[in-house]
């Protein structure tokens, strides 16, 4: 016997999904940004004029972030601490650079270090458009992934990404491909190997001095497995595929700098286990509109998630319950974000971000606020400052 009520609900959900997607698609034709954390950058720009030069650099991030979450998907917590990365930078010639140093993260209120790790990479840039990086890679701006796909806090708390990266950057087309190897294994290890992988491609459909219209596409995943470990359980792979449309308009105004609109449609897949993941895929729609002024920026965003889950995505956007034992059918949020970033001295930034969230289903409000001081600088008595 057909369950009429269930069938009606099923088709209502499909109609809602299609309607929202069409509306977002149409709105995107008049509107750009992947995420608003533009101060979250540390990777040293490649300087081809620095052949046979040895530089000393220090990267430093200080943070205080308080998350007042009270939802079925995320709980509140506070992050306060800093990380420091001193390094030596050697340009072997105009196409090849080596970096060697260390990375240490410490939380305030804890006597022990959270982690201490080496920093090492080789950056090969055969042409102006192509870069290949081995070792610690460039994860500035979370690879330009939107917040539901990549949690911005990883910039503060995670070990530096390391593995392999290839970047192509031309006037109309950019590609960032990377593998972040998070857990290496040897024979009979009691745990599985773990690595994240992804690619972000941006096709610039139209661009001039004031207007940009582009098509961003991203593929992002996490794999836990291996063939030589002794860890119980099967291999697991989590994948998200995201496509979008972005528009940005620069303004000739001293107060208002630019405005933009960005929309994304994401599909997530995960291993079905009939316990936590009773399904094998979900989807989400994320749209935001931003206006930047000399007093900071305002972003209004909308998120609709249906059984959506990706392990390294923004906590509050996932459909996984706080207990981690079930996937909840729907997660619908409105987000108003105020972001203010100021360059105090060259390559040193102060930032403040305040998020106001409204859970449309539960009719609850939440908020998050963060203060940041980001320092990136290199020292060399004979290096002229590059032009950006």
N, C-alpha and C positions, 0 to 999 in steps of 0.2 A: 504494500500500500504506500502511496506517495505521501510524504510529509509535506503538506502544502505550506505550512509556516516556514519550515526550513528552506524550501525551494524559493519562496518569496524573498527571504533574507539573503540567500545566495545571489539572486539576480539584482537585488538592491545594492549589494556590495560591489558587484561588477559594474553597474551603471554609475555608482558614485566614483569608483576608480577611473572609469573612462571619462566622465564629465570633468573631474578635477584635472586629469592629465591634459585634456583638450584646452581647458581654461589656462593652465599654466603654460602650455605650448604657445598659445596666442599671446599671453602677456609677455613671454620672453622675447617676442619679436620687437618689443620696444624697450627691452632692457638687457651684469658681469661681476663677479668676484667668486672665488672658490671658497675662501674662508677669510675671516677678518683679522687673523693674528699675523699681520704683516711685520711685526717687530720680532717674531720668533725665527730668527735667522742667525747663523754663526759661521757658515762655511766661507772660508777665505776665497775671495774672487781670484781667478787665475790671471796673473800679470805677465804676459809674454815678454815685456820689456825688462824683466828681472833676471835674465840669464846669468848663471854663475854667481848668484847672490844668496847669502844666508841671512834669514830674518828670524826674529824672535817675536812670537805672538802670544796673546792671552785672551781667551774667551771666558766670559763670566756671566752667569744669570742668577739674579736674586729674585725670590718670589714669595708672595704671601697671598694665598687663594683660599677663600672660604665658600664652600658649597652648601647652601641651605636647601637640600633636596628632601622631599617627603612624598615619594611616589612609589608605585608598585615596581618601578624599574631601577631606581637609584636611591641610595641613602646619602645623607649629608656627611661631610668630613672637611677637614682643613689641611692644606698643604702649606708648609712654611720652611724655607731653607734656601740653599744656594748650591750651584755647581761651578767648578773652576777647572779650566783646561789650559795649562801652559804648554807651549809647543815650539819646536824649532822648524822652520820652513826653509827648505833648500831647493833652489831652482838649478837643476843640472844643466838645462839649456832652455831655450824659449818654448819648447814643447813638453817638457817633463819637469814635474815637481814632486818632492818628497816631504812629508810631514811626520814628525816624531815627537810625542809628548805623553801626557797623562790626563785622565779625566777623573775627578772626584766629586761625588754628590753627598751632601750632608744635610739632614733635616735638623731644624732648630728643636732643642729639647731632647736630643739623643746624643749620648756621649760617643757612641761608636759610629763609624762611617757606614752609610748605607751601601755604597759600593765604590771601589777604586779599580780603575781599569786603564790599560795603556791606550794611547791614541796613535795610530799609524796608518798612513795611506800613501798610495802612488797615484798621481793625477797626470794622465797623458792627454794632451790636447793637440792633435796633429793639424787641425784647422780651426778657424774661429768658430765654426758651427758644431764641431764634434768634440766630446769629452768622454774619456773612459777612466773610471776610478776603481781601484782595488784597495781593500782595507776599509777604513771608516769612510762612509759615503756622505753625500750631501742630502740632508733631509729637511732643508729649510722649508718653512711654511707647510710642513707635513706633506711634502711633495705636491702641494696644491690640491689635496683631496678635501672634499667638504667634511664638515664636522661629524655628521652621522657615520661616515666611513672611517675617519681617523680621529681619535681623541686628541685634542690639542695639548692636553696635559702630558702626553708622552714626551714632548719637548723638554719638560721640566724633570720628569722622574725616571725615564727609561735610560738604559745604557745606550751610548751612541750606536746608531745603526752601523753595521759592518758587513761587508760581503763584496758585491759587484754592482757597478752602476754604469750605464751608458746613456749619454744625453746628446740629443740633436736639437739645435736651436737655429731656425732660420726666420726670415721675416714673416712668413705665412704659416709655418708648421713647426711645432715643437713636440719632442718625445722625451720622456724620462722613464727609463726602465731600470729596475733595481731588484736585487735579492738581498735581504737582510737576514743573515744566518745567526739565529738567536741561541741555539743550543747545539753544540757539536757532540757527537758520540763516538765512542770506541767500542770494540767488541765486548759484549756482555754487560754493557751499562744498564743500570736498573731504570732508566728513563729514556724517553724517545727524543730523537732529533726534532728540532723545531726551526722553521724559517718562514719569514714573510716575504712575499714577492708582489710586484705590481708594475703597472705601466700607466702613465698619464699622458694622453695625447691631446693637443689643442690645435684645431684647424681654424685659422683666422679667415673667416669668410669675407670680411670687409674691415679695413682699418685705414684711418687717416689721422691727422694731428689731433682731432677732437673726438672721434667716434671709433668704437671697436665693437665688432659683432663676431662671435666665435662659437665653435662647437667643441666643447671639452668631452672627452671619453676616457674613462678610467677602468682598469681591471686590477683588483686587489685581492690577495688571498693569504691564508695562513695554513701551513701544513705541519702536522705532527705525525711522525712515522719513523721509518728506518728499517734496515734489514739485518743489522748485526747486534741490536740491543736485546736485553732480556726483560723489557718492560711489558706488563700485561696489557691486553686490549688491542683493538685494531687501530690502524692508521686513521687519522681524521684530517679532512681538508675543508676549509671554509673559504668561500669565494663570493665576492661581490662585483657586479658589473654595473657601471653607472654611465649614463649619457645625459647631456644637458645642452642648454642654449644660454648664451651670455651676451649681454649688451652693456656697454659703458659709454657715458658721454661726459667729456670734460667741459667745464664751465669757465667762461671768461669773467670771473667775479672774485673779488678779494675775500669775500666771506664764504661762498660756496664753491668748492673745488670740482666735484664731479658727482654724478649719480649713476647707479647701476641696478640692473635686475638680473638675477641668476636663477635658473631652474634645473632640477636634476630628477631623473627617474632611476632608481636603483633596484636591482634584483639580487637577493642573497641566497646562497645555497649552503647547506650544511648536512652532516651525516645523520640520517634518520636512525634513531635508536629505540623508538617507541616508549621512551621514558621522559627525557627532557625534550628531545626533538622529535615530536610525533609526526611532524611534517618534514619535508626535505628542502623547502624553499620559502621565501617571503619576498616582500617588495616594500619600497618606501618612496614617497614623493617629498622632495625638499625644495622650497622656493624662498628666496629672500630678495629684499630690495634695500639698497644702501644709499645714503647721501653723506658725503664727506664735506666738512666745513673746517674753518680755522679753529673752531672750538671743539673739534672731535667729530666722530662719525656716529650715525644712527642706522641700525639695521633692524628691519622687521622681517621675521622669518616664520614660515609655516612648515610643519612636519606631520606627515601621515604615514605611519608604519603599520604594515600588516604581517605578522609573524616574521618580522625583520630581525636578523641577528648577524653581526660580524664581530669577532672577539676583540678587535682593537679599535672599534668605533666609539663615538661619543657615548658615554654611559647612559645619559638620560634619553638618548634616542633609540635604544635597543628595545626589543619586545621580550627580552629575557627577564624573568622575575628577579627580585632582589635576592631571593634564596638560591637562585640559579637552578631551580628544579623544574621549571616549566616555561614554555613560550606563551605569552599572552596575546590574544588575537589582535587587538588594536592599540595603538599609541598615537594620540593626536595632541600636538603641542603648538602653541603660539609663543614666539620668543621675540622680545624687544631687547636689543643689545646697544649699549653706549660704549664706544671705544675711543680712547684718547692716547695718542703716541706722540712724543716730542723728542727730537734729536737734541740732546743737551750739548754735547761736543761731537765732532766727527766720529761716527760709528758707535756712539753711546746713546742709548735710548731709555726714556722713562715711559712706562705705559700703565694705563688703568682701563679695566674692562668690567662692566656691570651687565649682568644678564637677568632679565625678568622673564619667567616662564609661567604660562597658564596651561594647565592640563584640562583640555576641553571635555574629556569624558568624566573625570573625577571632580571637575570644577574646583581645582586647587591651584594656588599660586606658590611659586618657588623662586629662589633667586641665587645668584652666584656673583662674587666680586673678587677681583684679583688686582694686585699691585706688582709691577715688574720693573726691574732695572737690568738692562741687557748691555753688556760691554763687549765689543769686538774691536780689537786693534792690533796692528803689527808695528814693530819698531825697526827702522833701518835708517842710518844716517845718509844713505845714498839712493834711497828709493823715492822717486817723485810720486805724489799722490795721483792715482789714476782718475780719469774722467769717467763718470758714470752717466 
